[in-house]
Amino acid sequence: MRDAVSEKRTVHADTGRLRDRVSVLAGSLLKGALCGAVWFSQAALHQATAASLFHYGTRSLPMDPLFNLPYDPSQVHFESMAISRIGDCAPLLGPLGHGTGQAKLFGQLHDADKSVLILGDEDPAAPRGLSGIVLVMRDGGCRIAGPLLALRRTAVADPDLDPGLSASDVSMLMRDVLARYSRAFGDKSTFLEWADRLTSEAAELQRERPDMPCPLLYTSMFNEPMMRVLADFRRS
């Protein structure tokens, strides 16, 4: 008979190794999808406009985990969530929310058989393209993946890294993400202006400076189903 301890939510025994494997796979995905190195240069980039939020050189602003764009947390307010809410899954988050006990909630989905959370924090030093985690809690167990890996439903050989999201799950998550971003920015138009303007600026910077590593633009990283949800959101 299983004892009381074995009935508790199960967490991968080597959380550090699992996070490392998520990082490696996410990096592999991004390298395959973009035209060069996946990380922005640490050298200071000139600003495309006087009001630009591109402080990539100084890393003075956090990056969101899905659009991979900087935002000002004094003006953009994502919902906070107590890490204690995820119970025994907390070790999988690693340093996320370290010292605060809080994570930022960028998206969520709850249904009869699982809960899915897209979590991140506002640490400007978080690696670009890896500034958040998708946590899937199902059948008493916990799985994590990189947000773009999970929402793109990228096939992975390692079952520990497959969050098992369906196409329907991804569509519902994307709708929740877009609604949350709109609230965080104050309204839908401000959110879309941020995403479109900074994406355009990043693309222009890369055209002006071909030696600059390619930006992680959502227009390159979102797959067709994700872009379809975004297009429906724009029209709504």
Secondary structure, DSSP 8 states (H G I E B T S, - for coil): ---TGGGS-B--S-HHHHHHHHHHHHHHHHHHHSSS-SS--SS----SSTT----TTTT-S-B-TTT--B--TTT---EEEEGGGGGGGGGGGTTTTTTTTEEEEEEEEE-SSEEEEEEE---TTS-TT-SEEEEEEETTEEEEE-HHHHHTT---S-GGG-----HHHHHHHHHHHHHHHHHHHSSHHHHHHHHHHHHHHHHHHHHH-TTS-----HHHHS-HHHHHHHHHHHH-
